[in-house]
Amino acid sequence: MIICEELLLSHGAELQNYNSGEFIFEEGATPRYYFQIRSGTVVINSILDDGKEFIHGIPFEGHCFAETYLFHNVNYAINAIAITACEIIRMEKKKFFKFLLKHPEQIFHLYSYTADRMHYRYLTAAALSFRDPLTKIDLVMNYFKDYFGGKEKHSFLIPYTRQQLASLTGLRIETVIRTVKKMEKLDMVKIDNTKIYY
């Protein structure tokens, strides 16, 4: 977890429950809260002009999301939607700033988490501009395996569906399906039923 739940709750944070498919906030809304996931999974996305979804991230238990918006005077350019039933700790912006002033060491936890996400963006930004879908998918899978500490070949279960991989890489789902099959033939992944092991 990014910030200790007990600390947040003892400083005025509250628990909110969201059902699968429910918006936590929508693009264009004013940022008013710090959000940290106690349980469940959220998708951070944008809906493009052609109606396609682009996934920026899929935070889950212990992660925070959209916290950088609290430090800037702009509205959300993204959506946050519960993928599963979620219990989310939220703290009103003014209370959150008072909390950080009282516990400045928490700023380092927050900044470290944000830096890790920026590292992912830098790693993937150039590769996602490549036309080769195998390079894109391999890069994303490799990042997640490294992030979660996977070492052995074919030991890491990719925690995303093929549709989510498509949205993370900007590819069509058919392209992802074909590419994953090609990766299996090249012994880059192992497929067990619908599960992908990298």
Residue pairs with C-beta under 8 A, 6 or more apart in sequence:
1 36
1 61
1 62
1 63
2 36
2 62
2 63
2 64
2 109
2 110
2 113
3 36
3 64
3 106
3 109
3 110
5 36
5 38
5 89
7 99
7 103
7 106
8 34
8 36
8 89
8 91
8 99
9 15
9 89
11 91
11 95
11 98
11 99
11 102
12 91
12 92
12 95
12 99
13 34
13 89
13 90
13 91
13 95
14 89
14 90
14 91
15 38
15 87
15 88
15 89
16 87
16 88
16 89
16 90
17 85
17 86
17 87
17 88
18 24
18 40
18 82
18 85
18 86
18 88
19 82
19 85
20 82
20 83
20 84
20 85
21 81
21 82
22 81
22 82
23 79
23 80
23 81
24 35
24 42
24 80
24 81
24 82
24 86
24 88
25 31
25 66
25 76
25 79
25 80
26 76
26 79
27 46
27 47
27 75
27 76
27 77
27 78
27 79
28 75
28 76
29 75
29 76
30 75
30 76
31 66
31 69
31 70
31 75
31 76
31 93
32 92
32 93
33 90
33 91
33 92
33 93
33 96
34 64
34 67
34 70
34 90
34 91
34 93
34 96
35 64
35 65
35 66
35 67
35 80
35 88
35 89
35 90
36 62
36 63
36 64
36 88
36 89
36 90
37 59
37 60
37 61
37 62
37 63
37 64
37 65
37 86
37 87
37 88
37 89
38 61
38 86
38 87
38 88
38 89
39 61
39 85
39 86
39 87
40 60
40 61
40 82
40 83
40 84
40 85
40 86
40 87
40 88
41 58
41 59
41 60
41 61
41 82
41 83
41 84
41 86
42 58
42 59
42 60
42 65
42 80
42 81
42 82
42 83
42 86
42 88
43 55
43 57
43 58
43 79
43 80
43 81
43 83
43 164
44 55
44 56
44 57
44 58
44 59
44 65
44 66
44 78
44 79
44 80
45 53
45 54
45 55
45 56
45 78
45 79
45 81
45 167
46 53
46 54
46 56
46 77
46 78
46 79
47 53
47 54
47 79
48 54
52 167
53 167
54 167
54 170
55 164
55 167
55 168
56 78
57 65
57 117
58 83
58 159
58 160
58 164
58 168
59 65
63 113
64 110
64 113
65 80
66 76
66 78
66 80
67 110
67 114
68 114
69 76
70 93
70 96
70 97
91 99
99 106
100 106
100 107
100 110
116 147
120 143
120 147
123 139
123 143
124 139
124 140
124 143
127 135
127 136
127 139
128 136
128 139
128 169
128 170
130 136
133 169
133 171
133 175
133 176
133 178
133 179
134 179
134 182
134 183
136 169
136 170
136 171
137 165
137 169
137 171
137 176
137 179
137 180
137 183
138 183
138 188
140 165
140 168
140 169
141 156
141 158
141 189
141 196
141 198
142 198
144 156
144 158
144 159
144 198
145 156
145 198
148 156
150 156
150 198
154 189
154 190
154 197
154 198
155 197
156 197
156 198
157 195
157 196
157 197
158 165
158 189
158 195
158 196
158 197
158 198
160 168
162 173
162 176
162 177
162 180
163 173
163 176
165 171
165 176
165 180
166 172
166 173
166 175
166 176
169 176
171 179
180 189
180 191
180 196
181 191
183 189
184 190
184 191
188 198
189 196
189 197
189 198
190 196
190 197
191 197
